[in-house]
Amino acid sequence: MEWEWLLRIAAAGLCGAIIGYERKSRMKEAGIKTHFIVGMGAALMMVLSKYGFRDQSDWENVSLDPSRIASLVVSGVGFLGAGMIILQKQTVKGLTTAAGVWSTAGMGMAIGAGLYIVGVGTVLLIVLGQTLLHRTIGRIGQAAAEHVGVRLEDREGAMDDLLGRLKELQVSVIAIETNRDDKGEIAVDLSLKLPASCDKENLIPALHGLRPVRHIDWQ
């Protein structure tokens, strides 16, 4: 029986890793490892909640509530998700990732309870929903401006190369802030408005193709 429980935990970890891969592919804060551990941990707590105290069922004056550990997992993961939400340049970031971690915990609890179809189906719905909402529906409900951090090699013409590439892609620069550091780099904070013909998946490789670009942080 315990081997079956361990299988549930492993299955929850695998499903969590699938969700994490989708987040990692978009360079979000929580990736494969985080979702993998959250999924397994939630399944473990659910198995423990359901089966860990069966030997105490016949004890006198002992009342057991199998749902208590599971309910605490839901609230506990909420604190983990809250740590991923930040306010930057008057824009809230990390909400989708935090919600994904919270949903991953729910998926792990479902598989830990033996509801494989519900758990695996939830994974498919989350990944499908993320993909469709990001690529098909486009920017409905999203902020008009995108915030991007770029680190450039501190050399002549670096900023001109960056701005020239943005102009080629028809990306409008709403605001720009630059700072030089002691590492020989220029830190550039950009507020951009992307045209319909250019999204994040197109812009990042295009900027990485510039010689002065050392790092891009999509905020």
Helices and strands as residue ranges (DSSP letters): H 2-24, H 32-51, G 54-56, H 67-82, E 86-88, E 91-93, H 95-112, H 116-135, E 146-153, H 158-168, E 172-180, E 185-193, H 200-208, E 213-218
